[in-house]
Amino acid sequence: MKPTIAYDDFAKLDLRIATVLSARPHPNADKLMLLQVRFGEEEKQIIAGIRPHYQPEELAGRQVVVLVNLEEAMLRGEESHGMLLAAGDPQGVVLIRPDRECEPGAVVK
């Protein structure tokens, strides 16, 4: 487990429900996938290390949880503007997502 943080630190995270518009393999990395996501009126590209676990066609239309206020990063020549939340265990990686369809852009609290 990681060190305990104050609620104020958690409150700095902007977690939102996003809909995956499209997904494609990263051209320069075997484990990375480029995702175009929409939350509310905004769209962003994010890069996620889920390529060994998901096919691009499985992701389009799915709702996921994204950290939208993460500092922009350049990963192998592509920009990432957020972070997809996922969990990993011995069986693989699973996406963190709502248990029912909800409004894209809904705040995760």
N, C-alpha and C positions, 0 to 999 in steps of 0.2 A: 504494500500500500504506500501511497505517496503521502507527504506531510499534509496535515490539516490546513485548510485555508479559511479565511474569513468570508462571510457572505458577500461582503463588498467586492471581493475578488471574483467570486462566481458571477455576480451581477454585471460585471464588465463584459461577459461573453454574450454575444448576440446570436442565439441559436434559433433557427427558423425551419419551418417545414418548406421544402422545395420540391418541385416536380422536375424530374429528369426529362429534358426535351430531346437530347441525343447523347450518344456515347460512341467513342471510337478509341481504338488502341493508340497509345502514345507512339509516335513514329520512331522514337529514340530510346525506348525503355520497355523491356519485356514484362515488367510487373505493373506498369502504370496505365491508367485509362483516363482519357479526357472526357469530361462530362460538361454539357451545357445545361444549366439548371435555371429555373425561374422560381422566384419567390416574390409574391405580390406583383408589382409592375416591373421589377428589375430582373435582369438576366446576368449570369456570371458563368465564366468557365472555371471549373475546379479540376484538379488532378488528384486521383485517388489510386492507391496501391492495391487495386482489387482485380486486376486483369487475370490472374491465375484462377479466380473464383467465380467470375461472372462473364458472360458474353454480352457484347454491346446491345444486342437485340432484347436481352432480358431486362435491361435497365430503362429503356425509353418508356415514359408514362408512369413510372414508379414514383412514389413520394418517399423522400428521405429526410434526414435531419442534417443540416449544414451549419457550421460555424461561419457566419457571413462577415464578421469583422476581424478576421485574421489578417495580419499583414500580408500583402501580396508577395508571392515567391516565384522565382524562375526555376523551373525544374526541367533540366535537359532541353532547354531552348523553348519551352512553352510556359506561359504565365498561368498561375493558379491564384484565384481570388476568393479563397475560402477553403474549408476542410469538411469533407464528408465524414460523418460519424459512423463507425462500424465497430464490431467486437470480434475478437478472435479467440478460438479455443482449439483443442487438438483436432477437431473435425473441420476446421477452416475458418473462414471469415463470413460474417453475416452483417447486413446493413441494419442500422438503427432507423426504424421508420414507424409512423403512426399505425395503430391497429384498425383505423378506419380512415377513409378519405376525408381530408379536411382542407380548408382554404390555404392555398399556397401563400407563404409569407406569415402564417400563424406563428406567434412567438412560443418557443418552448421554454417553460418555466420550471 
